[in-house]
Amino acid sequence: MDNRNKIEDLVKKLNKASEAYYSGGNEIMSNYEWDAMFDELVVLEKETGIVLLDSPTQTVGTDKETGKKEQHEFPALSLAKTKSVAELIKWAEDKDIWLSWKLDGLTLVLTYDDGKLTKIVTRGNGTIGTNITHLSNVINGYPLKINYKGHLVVRGEATISYTDFNDINDMIEDDDEKYANPRNLASGSLNLDNPEEVKKRHVKFNAFTLVHIDDEINSWGKRMDYLKELGFTVVKREKCTALTIADAVERWTKDVETGKMDIPVDGLVICYDDVEYAQTGSITGHHATRAGLAFKWQDESVKTKLKYIEWSCAVSTISPVAVFEPVQIEGTMVSRASLCNLSEIERLNLKEEAEVEVIKANKIIPKVISSENGVCEVKIPEVCPVCGAKTIIHVSKTGTKTLHCVNQNCSAKYVKRFERFVSKSGMDIEGLSVQTILRFMNEGFIVDFKDIFKLNRYYDTIKNLDGFGEKSCENIDKAIQKSKTIKAVNFIYALCIPMIGLDAAKRIVTSMGFDEFVKRLENMIPFNDIDGIGEEKSNSILKWYHEGTNKDEFEALLSVINITDGQKVTLDGGKCQGLTFVITGDVHSFKNRSEFKSYVEAEGGKVTGSVSKKTNYLVNNDLESTSSKNNKARELNIPIISEDRFNEMFRN
């Protein structure tokens, strides 16, 4: 193949992989493989002078988002990249520079005029993006109103944490809807039409530069400080020089390697503190030479021997996990890596007892990138590892092959119920995450709720599992023993009775007590006489109790736990006792308004949806708002307080 054909082939493969990565499709290759191909393309272009118009060295991301297109006021150019600390030092010259994270999400550009957010546009191809202003109320990390009346433009990264990514993906049954990585999920989420669905994804905006302000602020650091004062979530940063940058890069890299980062990053960025100087650089391709320099880590690959494939069931998908001889990669021992699906096994041509090459993608996630010298084809299990039912291979619309359990009642399908059971509002069993529960299900340790209280039968096995140990078992056991003494409200909530959340559980306990609750269940006496329960919820409770094995499990749980407040109780003594609140607008110290409401109720207060004479406080972070609720509160002389003021009065 001559050089031109080689360049055309590389451009085609890289663009196809980028389109999948940026637009929500299945991941075609790892970042490690993409970077290697990209570096090869750069060398060939320099040697031959052949640069195709659609070469990824000349383009910025992709523009596959649907929606109204809009030209950027200030072009969102990409940064030149390096894997050499020496190049960072050379680029820094003798000037003050700033080090920050290169976040792995979707770049957004926010525009403010006269103190109000007027526009949100995605980066798109750097020149034209998609207007997503309609999602302004459901993305966190920026204010809708600021204390600045001029023209202000902010650029930042919309990200989804690894924790939220894993929780969301675990609950998606349709393989066509699953996401390959948090960046892919963030991009897909901002393409959704339903704002409420986007809100559930917990997308977070992280400002990484103040593009324009009418006032003269020539220091990048002071610009970022100003954004923080205005209420933006601002990317972490550290001031450096050419003499200190190497030490800073080493320290920041350790934060990633040791798992301190829940937010996805794929490198570091340095930029000049002198904004005016940074703007004097030239434009090369789609890169501004002095706008900043991106540093990407040299992925360390290690070869080892595949021991076996472990099959893990979540929801209805049975995913393969490569278990190999333990190897040290970038300071930590690694012995397993997810293979995602059957198609990945085929792509890698992975066979039993193969030699595999492993990296830690973005310094965090173990990933098999190649295999060779295998003995025989990987055997696909014919039965589910959790329930023993038959398995089937499903081929998605995009051609991805996945393995599924056909049993509609497989306990792995109900992992979300287990998450609620062990949650802080439920049994409060610390250490049993969704991933740990799924692991124990696949090992056969857990089938239903009561099995959690019998885990000690398997401690000798658990402490020898990868990622566990003697201390892990001790901590889990302490949490389980502690959970056996529980308040009635939390226990009822933990049972996952359809339509019965914390609010309904509190109404039941305060009106009749737990002992009477049990008597009514046993005698099929309705609960619709309780204020706020109603006939529909009452029927749901009775149906749940007499459906399937729920009654037996309920009785089994009662035999091992101790309800501390069996008799009718009144929730009193709380910091919000006897007060009625209305909560409106965005919140920041609570995850969302539902969590805010739960706190108020747990402290003996009440939250209503509208302002009336019975309202004690209206909580709104926009104190000057002329909304109907604020106007009503002023008319009735009801105090309007911010969330921070609420925290001072009722949380501290």
KOLLUM-718783 format. One record per residue (C-alpha): residue in one letter; residue number from 1; x negated, y, z. Coordinates in Angstrom, 3 decimals, padded with zeros to 6 digits. Layout:
N
res;n;X;Y;Z
A;NUM;X;Y;Z
...
END
This chain:
652
res;n;X;Y;Z
M;1;000.000;000.000;000.000
D;2;-001.511;003.360;-001.033
N;3;-001.571;006.359;001.319
R;4;001.524;008.059;-000.123
N;5;003.611;004.898;000.182
K;6;002.268;004.385;003.702
I;7;003.275;007.950;004.638
E;8;006.741;007.493;003.130
D;9;007.190;004.229;005.047
L;10;006.109;005.800;008.349
V;11;008.382;008.837;007.854
K;12;011.346;006.580;007.064
K;13;010.798;004.379;010.140
L;14;010.160;007.303;012.489
N;15;013.206;009.263;011.303
K;16;015.453;006.210;011.614
A;17;014.246;005.622;015.179
S;18;014.658;009.320;016.062
E;19;018.215;009.386;014.740
A;20;019.122;006.423;016.944
Y;21;017.375;007.947;019.963
Y;22;018.905;011.421;019.652
S;23;022.413;010.598;018.452
G;24;023.518;007.823;020.789
G;25;022.666;004.745;018.711
N;26;020.822;001.647;019.856
E;27;017.116;002.153;020.539
I;28;015.117;000.791;017.601
M;29;011.637;001.101;019.111
S;30;010.012;002.168;022.364
N;31;008.465;005.614;022.868
Y;32;005.108;003.838;022.977
E;33;005.623;002.421;019.483
W;34;007.032;005.707;018.154
D;35;004.067;007.692;019.475
A;36;001.587;005.243;017.911
M;37;003.306;005.547;014.502
F;38;003.525;009.328;014.844
D;39;-000.194;009.606;015.656
E;40;-000.986;007.431;012.637
L;41;001.153;009.697;010.428
V;42;-000.602;012.845;011.718
V;43;-004.017;011.371;010.814
L;44;-002.853;010.335;007.327
E;45;-001.320;013.766;006.641
K;46;-004.569;015.505;007.624
E;47;-006.696;013.140;005.539
T;48;-004.547;013.281;002.390
G;49;-002.846;016.685;002.588
I;50;000.459;014.914;001.818
V;51;003.228;016.247;004.070
L;52;006.805;015.287;003.210
L;53;009.599;017.793;003.857
D;54;011.423;015.407;006.202
S;55;008.280;014.338;008.076
P;56;008.820;014.304;011.864
T;57;005.671;016.437;012.137
Q;58;007.675;019.211;010.437
T;59;011.081;018.840;012.115
V;60;012.556;019.481;015.548
G;61;014.647;016.590;016.916
T;62;017.825;015.984;014.972
D;63;021.162;017.667;014.412
K;64;023.684;014.850;014.572
E;65;025.992;016.497;017.106
T;66;029.574;017.062;016.064
G;67;031.220;020.422;016.622
K;68;030.929;024.055;015.552
K;69;027.430;024.910;014.312
E;70;025.752;028.137;015.337
Q;71;022.421;029.755;014.512
H;72;020.063;030.398;017.416
E;73;019.253;034.022;018.193
F;74;015.718;032.864;019.080
P;75;014.497;029.718;017.228
A;76;013.952;026.776;019.604
L;77;010.573;025.640;018.287
S;78;008.966;022.429;019.510
L;79;005.672;022.287;021.402
A;80;002.453;020.803;020.090
K;81;001.568;017.612;021.974
T;82;-001.593;016.095;023.384
K;83;-002.618;013.090;025.466
S;84;-005.921;014.669;026.479
V;85;-006.461;016.651;029.691
A;86;-009.563;018.128;028.007
E;87;-007.305;019.699;025.379
L;88;-005.124;021.220;028.137
I;89;-008.246;022.784;029.659
K;90;-009.371;024.141;026.275
W;91;-005.896;025.539;025.526
A;92;-005.705;027.271;028.926
E;93;-008.758;029.422;028.072
D;94;-009.517;031.826;030.936
K;95;-005.894;032.675;031.630
D;96;-003.364;031.845;034.351
I;97;-001.115;028.997;033.266
W;98;001.901;027.157;034.672
L;99;002.409;023.412;034.843
S;100;005.978;022.011;034.768
W;101;007.816;018.786;033.938
K;102;008.647;017.845;030.368
L;103;012.160;016.647;031.137
D;104;013.684;013.897;029.014
G;105;017.156;015.150;028.162
L;106;018.967;017.412;025.723
T;107;017.827;021.035;025.342
L;108;020.555;023.671;025.770
V;109;020.443;027.437;025.243
L;110;022.632;029.589;027.527
T;111;023.539;033.205;026.722
Y;112;024.826;035.753;029.267
D;113;026.275;039.197;028.616
D;114;027.714;041.663;031.111
G;115;027.112;039.154;033.899
K;116;029.097;036.319;032.318
L;117;028.125;033.079;030.571
T;118;029.283;033.635;026.992
K;119;027.746;030.746;025.069
I;120;026.104;027.316;025.371
V;121;024.454;025.913;022.244
T;122;022.496;022.673;021.844
R;123;019.010;022.832;020.384
G;124;020.029;020.963;017.218
N;125;017.281;021.292;014.612
G;126;015.723;024.280;016.348
T;127;017.385;026.838;014.091
I;128;021.041;025.752;014.201
G;129;022.713;023.994;017.127
T;130;026.211;022.991;018.231
N;131;028.381;025.275;020.363
I;132;029.527;023.378;023.495
T;133;030.705;026.355;025.560
H;134;033.959;024.467;026.237
L;135;031.933;022.205;028.573
S;136;030.605;025.080;030.694
N;137;032.683;024.101;033.749
V;138;031.563;020.466;033.848
I;139;027.760;020.750;033.651
N;140;025.898;021.499;036.886
G;141;022.813;023.616;037.464
Y;142;023.747;027.128;036.323
P;143;026.120;029.931;037.401
L;144;029.075;031.003;035.303
K;145;028.531;034.567;036.483
I;146;025.264;036.296;037.377
N;147;024.277;039.530;039.052
Y;148;022.739;040.939;035.840
K;149;024.693;042.996;033.328
G;150;022.248;042.966;030.397
H;151;021.636;040.391;027.622
L;152;019.965;037.246;028.964
V;153;019.070;033.978;027.170
V;154;017.951;030.868;029.077
R;155;016.658;027.598;027.709
G;156;016.746;024.382;029.731
E;157;017.197;020.632;029.698
A;158;020.471;018.801;030.355
T;159;019.599;015.534;032.109
I;160;021.221;012.546;033.797
S;161;019.422;010.840;036.681
Y;162;018.288;007.215;036.549
T;163;020.694;006.442;039.411
D;164;023.725;007.799;037.526
F;165;022.522;006.215;034.277
N;166;022.349;002.743;035.823
D;167;025.729;003.133;037.559
I;168;027.446;004.321;034.363
N;169;025.900;001.692;032.096
D;170;026.691;-001.132;034.528
M;171;030.369;-000.291;034.317
I;172;030.615;-000.239;030.498
E;173;031.926;-003.507;029.087
D;174;031.839;-002.612;025.382
D;175;028.272;-002.998;024.123
D;176;028.874;-000.399;021.424
E;177;029.397;002.105;024.250
K;178;026.293;001.259;026.316
Y;179;023.368;003.676;026.311
A;180;019.694;002.835;025.827
N;181;018.289;005.435;028.238
P;182;019.291;008.496;030.313
R;183;018.404;010.895;027.489
N;184;020.634;008.938;025.121
L;185;023.458;009.101;027.688
A;186;023.043;012.854;028.214
S;187;023.233;013.436;024.461
G;188;026.255;011.146;024.065
S;189;028.027;012.761;027.022
L;190;027.778;016.256;025.555
N;191;029.378;014.955;022.357
L;192;032.526;013.877;024.215
D;193;035.758;015.788;023.626
N;194;037.134;015.308;027.141
P;195;035.516;017.697;029.686
E;196;036.769;015.606;032.617
E;197;034.936;012.569;031.240
V;198;031.750;014.633;030.875
K;199;032.136;015.791;034.481
K;200;031.983;012.172;035.685
R;201;028.544;011.801;034.071
H;202;026.907;014.317;036.469
V;203;024.994;016.146;033.727
K;204;022.512;018.601;035.295
F;205;020.997;021.679;033.615
N;206;017.376;022.483;034.517
A;207;016.164;025.880;033.300
F;208;012.615;025.728;031.922
T;209;012.191;029.188;030.403
L;210;013.795;032.627;030.319
V;211;013.814;033.276;026.584
H;212;015.047;036.890;026.687
I;213;015.931;039.581;029.200
D;214;016.503;043.268;028.487
D;215;014.311;044.255;031.438
E;216;010.537;043.938;031.180
I;217;009.268;040.928;033.115
N;218;005.982;039.885;031.505
S;219;005.137;037.053;033.937
W;220;006.580;033.599;033.148
G;221;006.381;032.728;036.846
K;222;008.315;035.839;037.889
R;223;010.883;035.120;035.180
M;224;011.457;031.649;036.641
D;225;011.691;033.087;040.161
Y;226;014.303;035.526;038.906
L;227;016.346;032.703;037.338
K;228;016.292;030.884;040.681
E;229;017.502;034.058;042.441
L;230;020.378;034.252;039.957
G;231;021.501;030.733;040.906
F;232;019.926;028.482;038.257
T;233;018.404;025.085;038.978
V;234;014.842;025.706;037.816
V;235;012.263;023.115;036.757
K;236;009.467;022.437;039.276
R;237;006.315;024.432;038.477
E;238;002.782;025.077;039.740
K;239;000.388;027.895;038.861
C;240;-002.996;026.693;037.592
T;241;-006.148;027.682;035.716
A;242;-008.475;025.739;033.443
L;243;-010.466;024.823;036.580
T;244;-007.484;023.369;038.501
I;245;-005.274;021.873;035.784
A;246;-006.910;018.414;035.791
D;247;-006.305;017.969;039.538
A;248;-002.702;019.174;039.196
V;249;-001.979;016.751;036.322
E;250;-003.340;013.869;038.415
R;251;-001.141;014.782;041.406
W;252;002.007;015.220;039.308
T;253;001.381;011.958;037.488
K;254;001.215;010.126;040.829
D;255;004.680;011.459;041.685
V;256;005.985;009.669;038.593
E;257;003.978;006.479;039.137
T;258;005.146;006.136;042.748
G;259;008.824;006.398;041.771
K;260;009.534;009.774;043.386
M;261;011.279;011.046;040.250
D;262;014.955;010.136;039.803
I;263;015.238;012.654;036.990
P;264;013.735;011.316;033.718
V;265;010.518;012.955;032.503
D;266;008.348;012.032;029.538
G;267;005.351;014.233;030.193
L;268;004.187;017.641;031.407
V;269;004.157;021.141;029.894
I;270;001.712;024.010;030.342
C;271;002.396;027.603;029.327
Y;272;000.733;030.990;029.778
D;273;001.909;033.252;032.584
D;274;001.363;036.238;030.265
V;275;004.584;036.182;028.194
E;276;003.385;038.861;025.787
Y;277;000.172;036.941;025.045
A;278;002.141;033.699;024.520
Q;279;004.190;035.404;021.814
T;280;001.116;036.391;019.778
G;281;000.431;032.859;018.527
S;282;001.016;031.715;014.978
I;283;003.634;029.250;013.716
T;284;002.293;025.899;012.481
G;285;005.051;023.702;011.061
H;286;007.714;023.939;013.752
H;287;005.227;024.673;016.557
A;288;004.366;028.059;018.071
T;289;000.671;027.696;018.913
R;290;000.733;029.694;022.167
A;291;004.295;029.025;023.330
G;292;003.171;026.002;025.344
L;293;001.457;022.631;025.098
A;294;003.139;019.320;025.959
F;295;001.072;016.623;027.659
K;296;002.173;012.986;027.216
W;297;000.619;010.159;029.186
Q;298;-001.541;007.526;027.575
D;299;000.573;004.431;028.208
E;300;-001.542;001.629;029.627
S;301;-000.612;-001.729;028.101
V;302;-001.503;-005.018;029.753
K;303;-001.215;-008.566;028.432
T;304;000.148;-011.381;030.551
K;305;001.932;-014.746;030.289
L;306;005.725;-015.088;030.167
K;307;006.918;-017.492;032.876
Y;308;010.631;-017.612;032.068
I;309;013.708;-015.575;031.104
E;310;016.096;-014.713;033.941
W;311;019.730;-014.061;032.957
S;312;021.571;-011.358;034.910
C;313;025.328;-010.795;034.659
A;314;026.873;-007.321;035.180
V;315;030.524;-006.563;034.362
S;316;030.783;-009.129;031.531
T;317;027.394;-008.793;029.815
I;318;024.647;-011.298;030.606
S;319;021.298;-009.573;030.077
P;320;017.871;-011.227;029.728
V;321;015.005;-010.244;032.033
A;322;011.428;-011.266;031.243
V;323;009.623;-012.696;034.280
F;324;005.859;-012.917;033.729
E;325;002.619;-013.487;035.602
P;326;002.168;-010.432;037.874
V;327;-000.114;-007.745;036.448
Q;328;-001.241;-004.368;037.705
I;329;-000.124;-001.486;035.482
E;330;-001.104;002.040;036.436
G;331;-001.527;001.295;040.105
T;332;001.423;-001.016;040.800
M;333;002.056;-004.743;040.432
V;334;004.682;-005.606;037.822
S;335;006.186;-009.045;037.208
R;336;009.508;-008.453;035.411
A;337;011.037;-006.257;032.698
S;338;014.553;-005.999;031.283
L;339;014.943;-007.163;027.686
C;340;018.359;-005.446;027.365
N;341;020.009;-007.910;024.931
L;342;019.557;-010.844;022.552
S;343;018.626;-008.524;019.683
E;344;015.585;-007.317;021.642
I;345;014.415;-010.928;022.019
E;346;014.721;-011.328;018.255
R;347;012.983;-008.005;017.541
L;348;010.020;-009.002;019.687
N;349;010.054;-012.560;018.305
L;350;009.806;-013.594;021.936
K;351;009.377;-017.301;022.612
E;352;008.931;-019.450;025.703
E;353;005.473;-019.223;027.358
A;354;004.445;-016.374;025.042
E;355;001.676;-013.884;025.702
V;356;003.438;-010.563;026.220
E;357;002.178;-006.977;026.152
V;358;003.757;-004.786;028.830
I;359;003.783;-001.038;029.548
K;360;005.523;001.233;032.053
A;361;007.594;003.522;029.848
N;362;007.328;007.120;031.120
K;363;005.224;005.710;033.969
I;364;008.347;004.128;035.516
I;365;010.210;001.422;033.603
P;366;008.395;-001.859;032.777
K;367;008.903;-002.733;029.105
V;368;007.736;-005.606;026.893
I;369;006.443;-004.134;023.631
S;370;005.056;-007.223;021.854
S;371;004.671;-010.982;022.105
E;372;002.636;-013.707;020.436
N;373;001.663;-017.366;020.666
G;374;005.025;-018.552;021.997
V;375;005.851;-022.247;022.171
C;376;009.549;-022.568;021.316
E;377;012.728;-020.526;020.920
V;378;014.234;-018.942;024.042
K;379;017.173;-021.052;025.224
I;380;020.352;-018.989;025.479
P;381;022.437;-020.092;028.501
E;382;025.766;-021.703;027.696
V;383;027.298;-020.877;031.086
C;384;027.454;-017.686;033.199
P;385;024.843;-017.608;036.012
V;386;027.426;-016.153;038.418
C;387;030.603;-018.190;037.904
G;388;029.550;-021.066;035.619
A;389;032.097;-020.218;032.912
K;390;031.332;-020.529;029.198
T;391;029.302;-017.817;027.446
I;392;029.752;-016.362;023.966
I;393;027.508;-014.246;021.724
H;394;029.045;-010.941;020.641
V;395;027.787;-008.885;017.687
S;396;028.621;-005.169;017.973
K;397;029.492;-002.800;015.142
T;398;025.870;-001.707;015.042
G;399;024.626;-005.304;014.832
T;400;023.437;-005.647;018.432
K;401;023.758;-009.188;019.807
T;402;024.743;-009.595;023.437
L;403;025.740;-012.512;025.648
H;404;029.056;-012.462;027.523
C;405;030.911;-014.388;030.208
V;406;034.439;-015.372;029.099
N;407;035.829;-015.652;032.646
Q;408;038.148;-012.699;033.266
N;409;037.872;-013.317;037.016
C;410;034.077;-013.576;037.217
S;411;033.046;-011.741;040.389
A;412;030.336;-009.849;038.484
K;413;033.154;-007.997;036.689
Y;414;034.140;-006.434;039.987
V;415;030.771;-005.105;041.113
K;416;032.284;-001.598;041.391
R;417;034.520;-002.944;044.169
F;418;031.441;-004.164;046.040
E;419;029.838;-000.739;045.619
R;420;032.848;000.847;047.336
F;421;032.902;-001.862;050.011
V;422;029.307;-001.138;051.120
S;423;029.483;002.667;050.569
K;424;029.089;005.205;053.359
S;425;032.842;005.849;053.321
G;426;033.412;002.080;053.503
M;427;031.403;-000.425;055.531
D;428;028.286;001.789;055.317
I;429;025.792;-001.013;054.617
E;430;022.577;000.760;053.704
G;431;020.214;-001.080;051.350
L;432;022.849;-002.904;049.301
S;433;022.794;-000.915;046.051
V;434;024.724;-001.946;042.922
Q;435;021.531;-003.419;041.484
T;436;020.810;-005.429;044.659
I;437;024.379;-006.732;044.813
L;438;024.204;-007.800;041.161
R;439;020.898;-009.546;041.873
F;440;022.408;-011.445;044.794
M;441;025.453;-012.352;042.701
N;442;023.249;-013.788;039.983
E;443;021.299;-015.747;042.600
G;444;024.602;-017.190;043.876
F;445;024.407;-015.520;047.296
I;446;027.521;-013.329;046.940
V;447;030.909;-014.149;045.422
D;448;033.274;-012.101;047.585
F;449;033.120;-009.512;050.391
K;450;032.844;-011.976;053.262
D;451;029.696;-013.510;051.739
I;452;027.820;-010.320;052.592
F;453;028.130;-011.270;056.251
K;454;026.618;-014.699;055.504
L;455;023.542;-013.431;053.672
N;456;021.301;-014.545;056.540
R;457;021.628;-018.072;055.138
Y;458;019.477;-016.951;052.215
Y;459;016.890;-014.712;053.888
D;460;014.110;-017.279;053.437
T;461;014.814;-017.195;049.694
I;462;015.433;-013.443;049.451
K;463;012.155;-012.460;051.103
N;464;010.321;-014.330;048.338
L;465;012.200;-012.592;045.504
D;466;010.348;-009.967;043.490
G;467;010.904;-006.541;045.071
F;468;011.932;-007.936;048.458
G;469;010.081;-009.175;051.517
E;470;010.329;-009.802;055.257
K;471;010.931;-006.119;056.012
S;472;013.654;-005.858;053.341
C;473;015.553;-008.748;054.915
E;474;015.213;-007.198;058.376
N;475;016.562;-003.853;057.160
I;476;019.488;-005.431;055.296
D;477;020.336;-007.579;058.317
K;478;020.284;-004.559;060.654
A;479;022.599;-002.653;058.318
I;480;025.012;-005.594;058.081
Q;481;025.105;-006.101;061.855
K;482;025.673;-002.382;062.399
S;483;028.548;-002.360;059.898
K;484;030.468;-004.990;061.872
T;485;031.625;-002.242;064.238
I;486;033.742;000.086;062.125
K;487;036.560;002.597;062.253
A;488;039.925;001.558;060.830
V;489;039.982;004.274;058.160
N;490;036.647;003.164;056.706
F;491;037.614;-000.507;056.770
I;492;040.915;000.065;054.954
Y;493;039.098;002.149;052.347
A;494;036.438;-000.567;051.922
L;495;039.082;-003.181;051.063
C;496;039.585;-001.550;047.637
I;497;043.374;-001.690;047.804
P;498;044.642;-000.159;044.538
M;499;045.798;003.477;044.969
I;500;044.608;003.591;048.602
G;501;041.688;005.963;049.078
L;502;040.354;007.716;052.169
D;503;043.261;010.142;052.336
A;504;045.896;007.372;052.322
A;505;043.866;005.313;054.810
K;506;043.749;008.292;057.194
R;507;047.507;008.807;056.907
I;508;048.125;005.139;057.794
V;509;045.790;005.144;060.800
T;510;046.991;008.461;062.219
S;511;050.637;007.484;061.827
M;512;050.624;003.930;063.196
G;513;047.153;002.614;063.994
F;514;045.381;-000.409;062.557
D;515;047.119;-003.078;064.653
E;516;050.516;-001.981;063.357
F;517;049.071;-001.874;059.813
V;518;048.165;-005.573;060.115
K;519;051.609;-006.469;061.500
R;520;053.350;-004.759;058.597
L;521;051.169;-006.626;056.104
E;522;051.986;-009.969;057.696
N;523;055.722;-009.231;057.832
M;524;055.996;-007.501;054.417
I;525;057.257;-004.252;055.994
P;526;056.933;-001.263;053.602
F;527;054.751;001.802;054.322
N;528;056.806;004.372;052.434
D;529;057.972;005.979;055.677
I;530;054.480;007.433;056.111
D;531;054.093;010.993;054.857
G;532;052.041;010.984;051.642
I;533;052.238;007.232;050.982
G;534;055.495;006.832;049.102
E;535;057.042;003.782;047.489
E;536;054.423;003.258;044.778
K;537;051.484;003.141;047.183
S;538;053.467;001.077;049.659
N;539;054.221;-001.544;046.992
S;540;050.564;-001.529;045.972
I;541;049.462;-002.370;049.531
L;542;051.913;-005.260;049.924
K;543;051.205;-006.613;046.444
W;544;047.453;-006.551;047.140
Y;545;047.826;-008.454;050.416
H;546;049.832;-011.274;048.886
E;547;047.881;-011.472;045.610
G;548;045.265;-014.138;044.965
T;549;042.777;-014.677;047.788
N;550;043.054;-011.180;049.281
K;551;044.949;-012.329;052.365
D;552;042.413;-015.056;053.154
E;553;039.484;-012.688;052.629
F;554;041.133;-010.019;054.784
E;555;041.548;-012.487;057.637
A;556;037.999;-013.767;057.186
L;557;036.638;-010.233;057.450
L;558;038.693;-009.544;060.576
S;559;037.045;-012.545;062.214
V;560;033.560;-011.005;061.908
I;561;034.149;-007.267;062.363
N;562;035.274;-005.116;065.265
I;563;037.768;-002.300;064.602
T;564;037.026;000.424;067.142
D;565;040.420;002.157;066.944
G;566;043.141;-000.454;066.554
Q;567;045.808;001.622;068.263
K;568;047.364;004.776;066.816
V;569;044.774;007.553;066.867
T;570;044.702;011.234;066.155
L;571;041.642;012.545;064.362
D;572;040.663;015.511;066.519
G;573;037.649;017.401;067.722
G;574;036.373;018.029;064.200
K;575;034.790;021.283;063.072
C;576;037.771;021.983;060.776
Q;577;040.405;020.787;063.241
G;578;043.823;022.346;062.590
L;579;042.657;024.521;059.691
T;580;043.983;024.560;056.125
F;581;041.659;025.302;053.213
V;582;042.061;025.895;049.489
I;583;038.910;025.103;047.461
T;584;038.515;026.517;043.949
G;585;035.745;027.000;041.389
D;586;032.348;025.278;041.175
V;587;030.558;023.907;044.247
H;588;026.844;023.327;044.756
S;589;026.051;021.860;048.198
F;590;028.741;019.183;047.777
K;591;028.614;016.799;044.806
N;592;032.102;017.914;043.737
R;593;035.336;019.305;045.170
S;594;036.523;015.790;046.083
E;595;033.514;015.336;048.351
F;596;034.174;018.799;049.797
K;597;037.790;017.822;050.511
S;598;036.711;014.554;052.147
Y;599;034.404;016.442;054.491
V;600;037.148;018.876;055.562
E;601;039.583;016.019;056.223
A;602;036.957;014.013;058.111
E;603;036.527;017.052;060.375
G;604;040.261;017.266;061.097
G;605;041.156;019.882;058.502
K;606;043.521;019.910;055.543
V;607;042.983;020.871;051.893
T;608;045.865;022.076;049.720
G;609;046.033;023.092;046.079
S;610;047.669;026.499;046.403
V;611;047.317;029.552;048.632
S;612;050.182;030.199;051.059
K;613;050.812;031.780;054.461
K;614;049.652;028.500;056.022
T;615;046.211;028.778;054.376
N;616;043.412;029.739;056.770
Y;617;040.579;030.097;054.240
L;618;040.127;030.216;050.462
V;619;036.701;028.879;049.483
N;620;035.434;030.335;046.205
N;621;031.791;031.043;045.292
D;622;033.018;033.855;043.035
L;623;034.162;036.228;045.771
E;624;034.984;039.015;043.329
S;625;037.103;036.844;041.050
T;626;040.472;038.218;039.965
S;627;041.969;034.745;039.651
S;628;045.529;034.135;040.821
K;629;044.285;032.322;043.952
N;630;041.939;035.145;044.944
N;631;044.638;037.747;044.303
K;632;047.160;035.760;046.358
A;633;044.677;035.429;049.217
R;634;044.028;039.188;049.212
E;635;047.764;039.856;049.153
L;636;048.250;037.630;052.230
N;637;045.064;038.874;053.974
I;638;043.563;035.379;053.915
P;639;039.733;035.346;054.189
I;640;037.903;034.413;050.965
I;641;034.586;032.771;051.831
S;642;031.736;031.315;049.776
E;643;030.590;027.711;050.083
D;644;027.429;028.881;051.878
R;645;029.556;030.808;054.385
F;646;031.720;027.703;054.890
N;647;028.575;025.694;055.647
E;648;027.469;028.290;058.210
M;649;030.848;028.240;059.914
F;650;031.850;024.565;059.721
R;651;028.811;022.375;058.987
N;652;025.875;023.801;060.960
END
